[in-house]
């Protein structure tokens, strides 16, 4: 029994998962709801299923890349539960859980699982996206990176391979990427429910994080903006 937490984007999502099913799910797409809703959702899931934190086999969190603030909140809460309840902590690349959320719908888009690649995209502002490319078995074709999208993006991948772009960074690429055999999954939404398979694979392999030292996978350094006014309003 595992609580899965995903806060890498505007969506605050928590799922209670077993090895075979998603038992319960709580989500909010309200902007900036992570800090106010995340612990509430977790408490609801545990109470409604008569489970205590110490009864969990692990707590899992999407480690990024994604929103700096969202990742900090999600990882902090996950580490707090893992430490207080003395349960293992699992970190999952957000792009990998997105892959598994899209994996079973390949045929719907291309009808060709073997020749289709999946490219999860997370908005990194302006024309930049966090992305990775996986084949239909989950093998990494292109490692996670932050890329500014232009008409030559993904040109290193043969046009004979079909690519499905999905995630909150994909739509802004629609009119920019110029290549054959591309598809856009407009209805895809990231969710903690997508973490189930990679989380239990990690548990079976005893791949756990060090609670004391685990940090979000930001991919890029956090850069604060310079305020236009000082505290006196000048």
C-alpha positions in Angstrom: 0.0 0.0 0.0 1.6 3.3 -1.1 0.7 6.9 -1.1 1.8 8.5 -4.4 2.2 12.3 -4.7 2.5 14.3 -7.9 3.0 18.1 -7.7 5.3 18.9 -10.6 2.7 21.0 -12.4 -0.4 23.1 -11.5 -2.2 19.8 -10.7 -2.1 18.7 -7.0 -2.6 14.9 -7.2 -2.5 12.1 -4.6 -3.3 8.5 -5.1 -3.5 5.5 -2.8 -2.2 2.5 -4.7 -1.7 -1.2 -4.2 0.3 -3.4 -6.4 -2.7 -4.2 -8.6 -5.0 -1.2 -8.5 -5.6 2.5 -7.8 -7.6 2.4 -4.6 -8.4 6.1 -4.3 -7.5 9.4 -5.9 -7.7 13.1 -4.9 -6.9 15.9 -7.3 -7.2 19.7 -7.6 -6.3 21.8 -10.6 -6.7 25.1 -8.8 -3.6 27.2 -9.1 -1.4 27.3 -6.0 -3.4 24.6 -4.2 -0.5 22.4 -3.4 0.4 23.9 0.0 -3.2 24.1 1.2 -4.6 20.8 -0.3 -1.8 18.2 -0.4 -1.8 17.2 3.3 -5.6 17.4 3.3 -5.9 15.0 0.4 -3.4 12.5 2.0 -5.3 12.6 5.3 -8.6 12.0 3.5 -7.2 9.0 1.6 -5.8 7.4 4.7 -8.8 8.0 6.9 -11.4 6.9 4.3 -9.5 3.6 3.9 -8.8 3.1 7.6 -5.1 3.2 7.1 -2.4 4.8 9.2 0.8 6.2 7.8 2.7 3.5 9.6 0.7 0.9 7.7 2.1 2.1 4.4 4.7 0.0 2.6 6.2 3.3 1.2 5.4 6.9 0.2 6.3 7.9 -3.3 6.7 11.3 -4.9 7.2 12.6 -8.5 10.7 14.1 -8.2 10.6 16.3 -11.3 11.4 18.1 -13.4 8.6 20.6 -13.2 7.5 23.6 -11.1 10.1 24.5 -8.5 7.5 25.4 -5.9 5.3 22.4 -6.5 8.3 20.0 -6.4 9.5 21.5 -3.1 6.1 21.1 -1.5 5.6 17.5 -2.7 9.0 16.3 -1.8 8.9 18.0 1.6 5.6 16.4 2.5 6.7 12.9 1.2 10.0 13.1 3.2 8.0 14.2 6.3 5.7 11.2 6.1 8.5 8.8 5.4 10.6 10.0 8.3 7.7 10.3 10.8 6.2 6.9 9.9 9.6 5.1 9.3 8.5 3.9 5.8 10.6 3.9 2.7 10.6 6.8 0.2 10.4 6.3 -3.6 11.2 9.0 -6.1 10.0 8.7 -9.7 11.0 10.8 -12.7 7.8 12.8 -13.6 8.4 12.1 -17.3 8.5 8.3 -16.6 5.2 8.3 -14.7 3.7 10.4 -17.6 4.9 7.7 -20.0 3.0 5.0 -18.1 0.0 7.2 -18.1 0.1 7.4 -21.9 1.5 4.0 -22.7 -1.8 2.0 -23.1 -3.3 4.6 -25.5 -0.7 4.4 -28.2 -2.8 2.3 -30.6 -5.6 4.9 -30.3 -3.3 7.5 -31.9 -1.0 5.6 -34.3 -2.2 2.0 -34.5 1.5 1.0 -34.4 2.9 0.4 -30.9 6.3 -1.0 -32.0 7.2 2.0 -34.3 5.8 4.7 -31.9 7.8 6.9 -29.5 6.3 8.8 -26.5 7.5 12.3 -25.6 6.1 13.7 -22.3 6.5 17.4 -22.2 6.3 19.7 -19.1 6.0 23.4 -19.6 9.1 25.3 -18.6 7.8 28.7 -19.7 8.2 30.6 -23.0 9.2 28.1 -25.7 11.1 25.8 -23.3 9.9 22.4 -22.2 11.2 19.6 -20.0 11.0 16.4 -22.0 12.3 12.9 -22.6 11.6 10.3 -25.3 10.7 6.7 -24.6 10.0 3.7 -26.8 6.8 1.7 -26.3 8.5 -0.6 -23.8 9.7 2.3 -21.6 13.3 2.3 -22.7 14.9 5.8 -22.9 15.5 7.0 -26.4 16.3 10.6 -25.3 17.3 11.5 -21.8 15.4 14.1 -19.8 16.4 17.6 -20.8 15.2 21.2 -20.9 15.0 22.3 -24.5 13.9 25.4 -26.4 11.6 24.2 -29.1 12.1 25.2 -32.7 11.3 23.8 -36.1 14.4 21.5 -36.0 13.6 20.0 -32.6 13.7 16.1 -32.6 15.3 16.1 -36.0 17.8 13.5 -34.7 15.0 11.0 -34.6 14.2 9.4 -38.0 10.9 10.6 -39.4 10.0 7.0 -40.0 9.4 6.8 -36.2 6.0 8.1 -35.0 6.1 10.4 -32.0 3.3 11.3 -29.6 3.8 14.6 -27.8 1.7 15.0 -24.6 1.7 17.0 -21.3 1.1 20.6 -20.5 4.1 21.7 -22.6 3.1 19.9 -25.8 0.4 22.3 -27.1 2.7 25.2 -27.6 4.9 23.0 -29.8 2.1 22.2 -32.3 2.8 25.0 -34.7 6.6 24.9 -34.3 7.9 21.4 -34.8 8.2 20.5 -38.5 8.5 16.8 -39.1 6.4 13.9 -40.3 4.6 11.4 -38.2 3.8 13.6 -35.1 0.7 13.3 -33.0 -0.5 15.5 -30.1 -2.5 14.0 -27.2 -4.7 16.9 -26.2 -6.7 15.2 -23.5 -3.7 13.9 -21.4 -3.4 15.1 -17.9 -0.7 14.2 -15.4 -1.8 12.3 -12.4 -0.4 10.5 -9.3 -2.3 7.5 -10.5 0.3 7.1 -13.3 3.0 6.4 -10.8 1.7 3.0 -9.8 3.7 0.8 -12.1 7.2 2.5 -11.7 6.7 2.8 -8.0 6.0 -0.9 -7.4 8.9 -1.8 -9.8 11.2 0.3 -7.6 9.8 -1.3 -4.5 10.4 -4.8 -5.9 14.0 -3.8 -6.7 14.5 -2.1 -3.3 15.3 1.2 -5.0 14.6 3.7 -2.2 15.7 7.2 -1.6 17.8 8.5 1.3 15.2 10.5 3.3 17.8 12.8 4.7 19.4 13.8 1.5 16.8 13.3 -1.2 16.1 16.5 -3.2 13.8 17.3 -6.2 15.2 16.9 -9.7 14.9 20.5 -10.7 17.1 20.0 -13.9 17.7 23.8 -14.0 19.0 26.1 -11.3 16.3 28.2 -9.6 16.6 31.8 -10.6 14.7 34.4 -8.6 13.5 37.6 -10.3 14.6 41.0 -9.1 11.7 42.9 -7.5 10.7 46.1 -9.3 9.9 47.9 -6.0 11.5 47.7 -2.5 9.5 47.0 0.6 8.6 50.7 0.9 6.9 50.5 -2.5 9.6 52.7 -4.2 
